[in-house]
Amino acid sequence: MAGAFAVGGLLHARGVLRIDHLPPLHALARLPTAALLPAAAFAVVAVPVLPRLTAHLPMRAALAAAFAASLAWTVLLAVSGEGLAWPFTHPQEYLAGLGAVGGDPLGWLARFTRDLPAYPTHVRGHPPLPVLVLWATAAAGLPGPFWAAVLVVVAGCSATAAIGLAVWRVAGEEAARRALPYLALSPAAVWIATTMDAFFAGVGAWGTALLVLGARSRAGRVALGLGAGLALGALPYLSYGLVPYLLVPLVAAVAVGVPRMTVAACLAGMAAVSALFAAGGFWWPAGVLATHAEWAADPGAARPYLYFLVANLAVLALVTGPATAVGLVAPGRGAERILPLAALAAVLALDVSGVTRGEVERIWLPYALWVAALGGRTGDRRLLAAQAAAGLLLQGFVRSPW
């Protein structure tokens, strides 16, 4: 991490990384203020208390406690800076694209690929579903940046419970109980509030959780499989970079032995999502090609490949925290590593491909939350405190646009 920042600073000084002022982060440096004290106070209480709750409460209550702690931690960090909704007010964010949708989402969907160059940066860099989600939120009577932020933060924090559920089914209850505090107090919270990628993380985590739950429930095998398929099938329409993410539910399904009926229902749900978008006039491969053309013309494509090949991993280490690095090499049952290592393998594929050169603090958020579950393998409260300290330092010293 030190090397990534040192080399990044040199590249920025030489004008190679003009759009990144604190490389490898796409951010600015700042000094912490007293506004960070409520988050620090929460961490002081949560570090000793949360592991006790997740260890002794009934499992479903432990999942709820971890979700509540994640939500409180994330919101307190966000309000110490520019606020929960501030990132969505940027003119290049998704909400700025809602004007083009108007009252005709289907017409907009059919024209999406053709009109792509006219849209804000984040809309141009993604499939159409994020904008449609925000359009539906506004149409439901919850318009504007605040409600968009609420949706994203709640969905992102709920990934803590969903990942806990999946770990429970794959590696056992004890492993899940140990992982929950490290997920809840992850430094990733700095970017859960507020990037749309946190919403993607929630969708993917719940899709995976529903799939593995289908292995145990006889009555709900088809319904759970279908729900998993709809969530997982939505991922490529939320972000093109989430295709490798499907390795995580695939590994989870193999690990728990998901029945064929559930797998078939899942595949049917995924196919239904693709069919609906195709019927609406959006052809996914055409969207990939159009977005790649926009990416190639963007300054981000000029970022040096070799630098970010290494520096992206330094950012992943920042986002997942020091306990994750220790948990990766800690001795113990291999089952606890299965899902985090699947996410890590998917991340490495993205890294080598070169399509994610920088900004991975948000882009890799759906993967980072799975990797952060490795922290539970340490069983060391000092490392949980280090997780919280990392989040406080990042929030205090880094001014991110997200």
Long-range contacts (C-beta under 8 A, 24 or more apart in sequence): 1-314, 1-317, 1-318, 3-310, 3-314, 4-310, 4-311, 4-314, 4-315, 5-314, 7-307, 7-311, 8-307, 8-311, 11-304, 11-307, 16-304, 17-303, 17-304, 18-299, 19-299, 19-300, 19-303, 20-303, 20-358, 22-398, 23-307, 23-311, 23-358, 24-307, 24-308, 24-311, 24-312, 24-314, 24-315, 24-358, 25-315, 25-318, 25-361, 25-398, 25-400, 26-358, 26-359, 26-361, 26-400, 26-401, 27-361, 27-398, 27-399, 27-400, 27-401, 28-398, 28-399, 29-397, 29-398, 29-399, 30-396, 30-397, 30-398, 30-399, 31-396, 31-397, 32-392, 32-395, 32-396, 32-397, 33-80, 33-396, 35-79, 35-80, 35-81, 36-77, 36-80, 36-392, 36-395, 36-396, 38-76, 38-79, 38-80, 39-73, 39-76, 39-77, 39-80, 39-391, 39-392, 39-395, 40-392, 42-72, 42-73, 42-76, 43-73, 43-185, 43-385, 43-388, 43-389, 43-391, 43-392, 46-72, 46-73, 46-181, 46-184, 46-185, 46-388, 47-181, 47-185, 47-381, 47-384, 47-385, 47-388, 48-381, 50-180, 50-181, 50-184, 50-185, 50-384, 51-181, 51-381, 51-384, 54-177, 54-178, 54-180, 54-181, 55-177, 55-178, 59-168, 59-173, 59-176, 59-177, 62-164, 62-177, 62-180, 63-161, 63-164, 63-165, 63-180, 64-161, 65-180, 66-160, 66-161, 66-164, 66-180, 66-181, 66-183, 66-184, 67-157, 67-158, 67-160, 67-161, 67-184, 69-181, 69-184, 69-185, 70-157, 70-160, 70-183, 70-184, 70-185, 70-186, 70-189, 70-192, 71-153, 71-154, 71-157, 73-184, 73-185, 73-189, 73-388, 73-391, 74-153, 74-156, 74-157, 74-189, 74-192, 74-193, 75-153, 75-193, 77-189, 77-190, 77-193, 77-391, 77-392, 77-395, 78-153, 78-193, 78-194, 80-395, 80-396, 81-395, 81-399, 82-399, 84-146, 84-149, 84-150, 84-153, 84-193, 84-194, 85-144, 85-145, 85-146, 85-148, 85-149, 85-194, 86-145, 86-194, 87-149, 87-194, 87-195, 87-401, 87-402, 88-145, 88-148, 88-149, 88-194, 89-145, 90-401, 91-120, 92-120, 92-121, 92-122, 93-120, 93-122, 94-120, 94-122, 94-123, 94-126, 94-130, 94-131, 94-134, 94-148, 94-196, 95-134, 95-144, 95-145, 95-148, 96-120, 96-123, 97-122, 97-123, 97-131, 98-131, 98-134, 98-135, 98-138, 101-131, 101-132, 101-135, 105-132, 105-135, 106-280, 106-281, 109-277, 109-280, 109-281, 109-282, 110-280, 110-281, 110-282, 111-281, 112-281, 112-282, 112-287, 113-282, 113-283, 113-286, 113-287, 113-290, 116-290, 116-291, 116-294, 117-294, 121-298, 122-196, 124-291, 124-294, 125-291, 125-294, 125-295, 125-298, 126-238, 126-239, 126-240, 126-291, 127-236, 127-237, 127-238, 127-239, 127-240, 127-282, 127-284, 127-287, 127-291, 128-237, 128-277, 128-282, 128-287, 129-234, 129-237, 129-238, 130-196, 130-199, 130-238, 130-239, 133-199, 149-193, 149-194, 151-199, 152-192, 152-193, 152-194, 152-195, 152-196, 152-198, 152-199, 153-192, 153-193, 153-194, 153-198, 154-202, 155-198, 155-199, 155-201, 155-202, 155-203, 156-192, 156-193, 156-198, 156-199, 156-201, 156-202, 156-365, 157-189, 157-192, 157-198, 157-202, 158-202, 158-205, 158-206, 159-183, 159-198, 159-201, 159-202, 159-204, 159-205, 159-206, 159-366, 159-369, 160-184, 160-369, 162-202, 162-205, 162-206, 162-208, 162-209, 163-205, 163-208, 163-209, 163-339, 163-369, 163-370, 163-373, 165-209, 165-212, 165-213, 166-205, 166-208, 166-209, 166-212, 166-252, 166-339, 167-336, 167-339, 167-373, 167-376, 169-212, 169-213, 169-215, 169-216, 169-252, 169-256, 170-212, 170-252, 170-255, 170-256, 170-335, 170-338, 170-339, 171-333, 171-335, 171-336, 171-338, 171-339, 172-333, 172-335, 175-333, 175-335, 175-336, 175-376, 175-377, 176-376, 177-376, 178-376, 178-377, 178-379, 179-336, 179-373, 179-375, 179-376, 179-377, 180-376, 181-376, 181-384, 182-321, 182-323, 182-324, 182-327, 182-372, 182-373, 182-374, 182-375, 182-376, 182-378, 182-383, 182-384, 182-387, 183-369, 183-372, 183-373, 183-375, 183-376, 185-384, 185-387, 185-388, 185-391, 186-319, 186-320, 186-321, 186-368, 186-369, 186-372, 186-375, 186-387, 186-391, 187-318, 187-319, 187-320, 187-321, 187-387, 187-390, 187-391, 187-394, 188-319, 188-320, 188-321, 188-365, 188-368, 188-369, 188-372, 189-391, 190-319, 190-361, 190-391, 190-394, 190-395, 190-398, 190-400, 191-319, 191-361, 191-362, 191-365, 191-400, 191-402, 192-365, 194-402, 195-362, 195-365, 195-402, 197-239, 197-362, 197-363, 197-365, 197-366, 198-365, 199-238, 200-235, 200-238, 200-239, 200-242, 200-365, 200-366, 201-365, 201-366, 201-369, 203-231, 203-234, 203-235, 203-238, 204-231, 204-232, 204-235, 204-242, 204-245, 204-248, 204-249, 204-366, 205-366, 205-369, 205-370, 206-231, 207-231, 207-232, 207-234, 207-235, 207-249, 208-232, 208-248, 208-249, 208-252, 208-339, 211-249, 211-252, 211-253, 211-258, 211-262, 211-266, 212-252, 212-253, 212-255, 212-256, 212-258, 214-258, 214-259, 214-262, 214-265, 214-266, 215-253, 215-256, 215-257, 215-258, 215-259, 215-262, 221-259, 221-261, 221-262, 221-265, 222-261, 222-262, 222-265, 223-265, 224-262, 224-265, 225-258, 225-261, 225-262, 225-263, 225-264, 225-265, 225-266, 225-268, 225-269, 226-265, 226-266, 226-268, 226-269, 227-269, 228-262, 228-265, 228-266, 228-269, 229-265, 229-266, 229-267, 229-268, 229-269, 229-270, 229-271, 229-272, 229-273, 230-269, 230-270, 230-272, 230-273, 231-269, 232-266, 232-269, 232-270, 233-269, 233-270, 233-271, 233-272, 233-273, 233-274, 234-273, 236-284, 237-273, 237-277, 237-282, 237-284, 239-363, 240-287, 240-288, 240-291, 241-350, 241-355, 241-356, 241-363, 242-366, 244-346, 244-347, 244-349, 244-350, 245-343, 245-346, 245-366, 245-367, 247-342, 247-343, 247-345, 247-346, 248-339, 248-342, 248-343, 248-346, 248-370, 250-342, 251-338, 251-339, 251-342, 252-338, 252-339, 252-342, 255-335, 255-338, 255-339, 295-355, 300-357, 300-358, 300-359, 301-357, 303-357, 303-358, 304-357, 305-354, 305-357, 308-354, 308-356, 308-357, 308-358, 309-351, 309-352, 309-354, 311-358, 312-351, 312-356, 312-357, 312-358, 312-360, 312-364, 313-351, 315-360, 315-361, 315-364, 316-347, 316-360, 316-364, 316-368, 316-371, 318-361, 318-390, 318-394, 319-360, 319-361, 319-364, 319-365, 319-368, 319-372, 320-368, 320-371, 320-372, 320-374, 320-375, 321-372, 321-375, 321-386, 321-387, 321-390, 321-391, 322-383, 322-386, 322-387, 322-390, 323-374, 323-375, 323-378, 323-380, 323-383, 323-384, 323-386, 323-387, 324-371, 324-372, 324-374, 324-375, 326-375, 326-378, 326-380, 326-383, 327-374, 327-375, 327-376, 327-377, 327-378, 328-374, 330-377, 330-378, 332-377, 336-373, 336-374, 336-376, 336-377, 337-374, 337-377, 339-370, 339-373, 340-370, 340-371, 340-372, 340-373, 340-374, 342-370, 343-367, 343-368, 343-370, 343-371, 344-371, 347-371, 361-400, 361-402, 362-402
